[in-house]
Amino acid sequence: MLRFVVRRLLLLIPILFGVSVLLFFWVRALPGSPAESLLGERATPELVEAYKERYGLNDPVWRQYVTYMDTTVKDRDLGISVATHRQVTDEIRLRFPATVELALTAMLFAVSFGIPLGFIAAKRYGGPVDHGSLFLSLIGISVPIFVLAILLKYVFAVQLGWLPSVGRIDLLIETEHPTNFYLLDAIIVREWATFVDVSKHLILPAIALGSIPLAIIARITRASVLDVQNEDYVRTARAKGMSPGVVDRRHVLRNALLPVTTVIGLQTGLLLSGAILTETVFAFPGMGSWLRDAIFNRDYPVLQGGILFLAFVFVLINLLVDVAYAFLNPRIRYSG
Amino acid sequence: MAGAVVACLLVAGAATAGSRSDASPSAAAPTTLIYAGASDPTYLDPALVSDGESFRVTKQIYESLVDFAPGTTRLVPSLATSWSVAKDGRTYTFNLRGGVRFHDGTRFNAAAVCANFNRWFNFSGPFQDASATYYYQTVFSGFRRNENATLGKPLFQSCRAAGQLKAVIKLTRKNGPFVPSLVLSAFAIQSPTAMARYGANQGTIRNGVFAPTGTYPFQHPTGTGPYRLEKWTVGESVILRKNPTYWNKKQPRLARVIIRPISDNTARVQALQTGEVFGMDLLAPQLVATVRGNSRLKVLSRPAFNVAYVTIQSAKPPMNDIRVRRAVAYGLNRQLVVNSFYAGRGQVAHEFMPPSLPGYAKDVTKYSFNPTRARDLLRQAGCGPPCKIEFWYPTGVSRPYMPDPKANYEAFKASLEQSGFDVQTTSMPWRPDYVKHVNEGTAGHLNLIGWTGDYADADNFLGTFFQGFSPQFQERNPALDRLLDRAEQETNQAKRVALYKQANRLIMQNLPGVPYAHSTPALGFQKRVRGYYTSPIGTDLFKTVFLGGQ
């Protein structure tokens, strides 16, 4: 197992290198350059040209890449944002906790409702509940996140006024944020009212963001339960006179959840990759809204550094999923 | 466990937070204003930024020597109580306000004023980059030691403290816009002590991006303004706290101002509807009706300080014939465009500067839509009709002066075709292609574009467009050049105004382009927000604002 983990960790190096090359060429394929963003629309063509010349934006892309990597490795950071003029690493440190908090809440929502829904659908196979759950999961997958986000916001925030429409916290609350994970911070400083307020701010974006994973988890759970409940060992357990509840809990659900674990891991990685639309609709100050602005601003350092960081997180979570899988299923052995 | 937490989250909707320092936003909150802008400030050293979101914050923290009377472009005293210019037209004496202190407790005086002017003048290395000192370079042209060829001869020569409260500033040449330009937040006076202590003059350029490296512009901005920075959480809020030692004891009227960034237009309006913010800038024209339709909300207008115009490439045949240019002016149905696409927030432009600015002439040649006249002019010029021309418009952009370029274009195309033109369409993404081609003079015969003013002086409009050769218009007009040079150097305000009026008349006779709209941008507020004055240049002061009942 240790050899497997080490090998996977070493594999991170070529993966991240490949991602950095792809990213570098992709952002330069976008029309425009940071020169126009930095100097604004009032910049004269001479000024834009002088800027490009001075900072090597007219050099061949491979040379720009070498310069970029050289500076990144030497200075050990990801550069400075063209739009905000702040270190990319500082921005990640400030924004990533918001995205993690939102992604985990969304996944919690997806798991909490997806697994029971899938399980019940499988148990009522072919009946109205099964069809209903299939229909719901189809809607969950097909409705674009931003449509759902706008709809939820309009109904529950604007019309009913039950929940806040923007941000992470009521700005009139004065509190400390030692970790930037606001839920955790509220627990650390023991401010339960703040915990409740932060939770309220998470509900709508988490539901919008969690709708797709919920649908996927429900469908995988249903299929997996249908598969497992006809296995010999389940029939044996029933034949031995075990109660249906115990059979479902010990034999069906436990085994059926193995493939679901993989899906949860992969979906968590995707959610952490930045919920661009959800964060924009809810003005949620995470990685997604930051990357959206970076695309509009042709903010090369943010696009390169931010996405590289998210790729690293994604690969790392995949590794964790693989390791967790081995622990969950003793039959699986990873050869060195 | 998971279910329990989700349940907790779901029931949270019914609970309320208990550790607010103030009342709920939906209830009365008499001492704190929450205001929505579109993004975070870049940083809080006004000398080093050029964007409106940064100035929105720095305008509350710092003050300049002069300011505008609230809601107007009329110059009034601020940190300087009066000023005068010597007979040489280059030496300005500013009498300063006494009893003023910076937020760090140090005294505001003539030495502090000179320290600021000398700081700007002596900027070197990364600080001479256009992305760092755009406004200094625009107004003062160059530094003590210019480090690149695009910089010009500096306007500033020296600053001398003639006593505690008298600063004498000498320029290298006469310059009429000098005092009006000092209104810009970029020329606000900062505490020399705090700047030295927190590294305001430390900065670097990495891969072409300027970045301050000291903590001053992020954590310790120090001015004399009505509010001081309490906390800045990037992406979430800038919290400003009342300056208890502010020189005007009656202001500010609020204890705190919280400025939050909400980039999405609709999200900003919805936050206003839900009471999560009390006021917001940049209300999109199509959302004005939503705000108006809510009995708890109101719409304020920012005075027009912009101009949308059609450039005419006057060096490119057939536009080199004044009769064709006049046919264009008569063929553009500007009233229809303003009525149809500005949601009631526009007016037809007759000059290249807004009517509120001194120098606006009421007696310029005006061109109402007249297709018959346009056809006659084309016949006289021997160009059709139909007279074949290229007309360009930008895509992927909305500007305050041009909310819907495509709609504007289509209406203009129809009216030009009715007037005897055969219009060939070209569209391009605003950045980088469209702006690049228009600025370089390589776009069509006609092109849609516009401008929002930076400071209240005709030079900021007419000087920018027409002083010297502008590839955008391909205009070479020595008479106009001389007029604008004289106006720039004239320090007698009445004479300057007369010169700019003359320039406006000349421009509208010669038609290097056709101005077509001034728009009045909208802002949204809860009705309980009182005392808010909208600044034409967009940097509103919060010190007069207070919150009443609904």
Boltz contact constraints between the chains, C-beta under 6 A:
constraints:
  - contact:
      token1: [A, 32]
      token2: [B, 431]
      max_distance: 6.0
  - contact:
      token1: [A, 32]
      token2: [B, 432]
      max_distance: 6.0
  - contact:
      token1: [A, 36]
      token2: [B, 431]
      max_distance: 6.0
  - contact:
      token1: [A, 36]
      token2: [B, 432]
      max_distance: 6.0
  - contact:
      token1: [A, 38]
      token2: [B, 131]
      max_distance: 6.0
  - contact:
      token1: [A, 39]
      token2: [B, 130]
      max_distance: 6.0
  - contact:
      token1: [A, 41]
      token2: [B, 435]
      max_distance: 6.0
  - contact:
      token1: [A, 45]
      token2: [B, 439]
      max_distance: 6.0
  - contact:
      token1: [A, 45]
      token2: [B, 440]
      max_distance: 6.0
  - contact:
      token1: [A, 50]
      token2: [B, 150]
      max_distance: 6.0
  - contact:
      token1: [A, 55]
      token2: [B, 208]
      max_distance: 6.0
  - contact:
      token1: [A, 79]
      token2: [B, 206]
      max_distance: 6.0
  - contact:
      token1: [A, 79]
      token2: [B, 207]
      max_distance: 6.0
  - contact:
      token1: [A, 80]
      token2: [B, 206]
      max_distance: 6.0
  - contact:
      token1: [A, 80]
      token2: [B, 209]
      max_distance: 6.0
  - contact:
      token1: [A, 80]
      token2: [B, 211]
      max_distance: 6.0
  - contact:
      token1: [A, 82]
      token2: [B, 209]
      max_distance: 6.0
  - contact:
      token1: [A, 85]
      token2: [B, 42]
      max_distance: 6.0
  - contact:
      token1: [A, 85]
      token2: [B, 211]
      max_distance: 6.0
  - contact:
      token1: [A, 94]
      token2: [B, 234]
      max_distance: 6.0
  - contact:
      token1: [A, 108]
      token2: [B, 2]
      max_distance: 6.0
  - contact:
      token1: [A, 108]
      token2: [B, 6]
      max_distance: 6.0
  - contact:
      token1: [A, 109]
      token2: [B, 6]
      max_distance: 6.0
  - contact:
      token1: [A, 111]
      token2: [B, 2]
      max_distance: 6.0
  - contact:
      token1: [A, 112]
      token2: [B, 2]
      max_distance: 6.0
  - contact:
      token1: [A, 112]
      token2: [B, 3]
      max_distance: 6.0
  - contact:
      token1: [A, 112]
      token2: [B, 6]
      max_distance: 6.0
  - contact:
      token1: [A, 157]
      token2: [B, 274]
      max_distance: 6.0
  - contact:
      token1: [A, 158]
      token2: [B, 270]
      max_distance: 6.0
  - contact:
      token1: [A, 158]
      token2: [B, 273]
      max_distance: 6.0
  - contact:
      token1: [A, 162]
      token2: [B, 13]
      max_distance: 6.0
  - contact:
      token1: [A, 163]
      token2: [B, 13]
      max_distance: 6.0
  - contact:
      token1: [A, 164]
      token2: [B, 276]
      max_distance: 6.0
  - contact:
      token1: [A, 165]
      token2: [B, 270]
      max_distance: 6.0
  - contact:
      token1: [A, 165]
      token2: [B, 271]
      max_distance: 6.0
  - contact:
      token1: [A, 165]
      token2: [B, 274]
      max_distance: 6.0
  - contact:
      token1: [A, 166]
      token2: [B, 262]
      max_distance: 6.0
  - contact:
      token1: [A, 166]
      token2: [B, 267]
      max_distance: 6.0
  - contact:
      token1: [A, 166]
      token2: [B, 271]
      max_distance: 6.0
  - contact:
      token1: [A, 166]
      token2: [B, 276]
      max_distance: 6.0
  - contact:
      token1: [A, 170]
      token2: [B, 17]
      max_distance: 6.0
  - contact:
      token1: [A, 171]
      token2: [B, 34]
      max_distance: 6.0
  - contact:
      token1: [A, 171]
      token2: [B, 237]
      max_distance: 6.0
  - contact:
      token1: [A, 171]
      token2: [B, 258]
      max_distance: 6.0
  - contact:
      token1: [A, 172]
      token2: [B, 20]
      max_distance: 6.0
  - contact:
      token1: [A, 172]
      token2: [B, 22]
      max_distance: 6.0
  - contact:
      token1: [A, 173]
      token2: [B, 17]
      max_distance: 6.0
  - contact:
      token1: [A, 173]
      token2: [B, 19]
      max_distance: 6.0
  - contact:
      token1: [A, 173]
      token2: [B, 20]
      max_distance: 6.0
  - contact:
      token1: [A, 174]
      token2: [B, 21]
      max_distance: 6.0
  - contact:
      token1: [A, 191]
      token2: [B, 19]
      max_distance: 6.0
  - contact:
      token1: [A, 193]
      token2: [B, 17]
      max_distance: 6.0
  - contact:
      token1: [A, 193]
      token2: [B, 18]
      max_distance: 6.0
  - contact:
      token1: [A, 193]
      token2: [B, 19]
      max_distance: 6.0
  - contact:
      token1: [A, 194]
      token2: [B, 19]
      max_distance: 6.0
  - contact:
      token1: [A, 196]
      token2: [B, 12]
      max_distance: 6.0
  - contact:
      token1: [A, 196]
      token2: [B, 15]
      max_distance: 6.0
  - contact:
      token1: [A, 197]
      token2: [B, 17]
      max_distance: 6.0
  - contact:
      token1: [A, 199]
      token2: [B, 9]
      max_distance: 6.0
  - contact:
      token1: [A, 199]
      token2: [B, 12]
      max_distance: 6.0
  - contact:
      token1: [A, 200]
      token2: [B, 12]
      max_distance: 6.0
  - contact:
      token1: [A, 200]
      token2: [B, 13]
      max_distance: 6.0
  - contact:
      token1: [A, 203]
      token2: [B, 9]
      max_distance: 6.0
  - contact:
      token1: [A, 280]
      token2: [B, 264]
      max_distance: 6.0
  - contact:
      token1: [A, 283]
      token2: [B, 262]
      max_distance: 6.0
  - contact:
      token1: [A, 283]
      token2: [B, 267]
      max_distance: 6.0
  - contact:
      token1: [A, 285]
      token2: [B, 235]
      max_distance: 6.0
  - contact:
      token1: [A, 285]
      token2: [B, 236]
      max_distance: 6.0
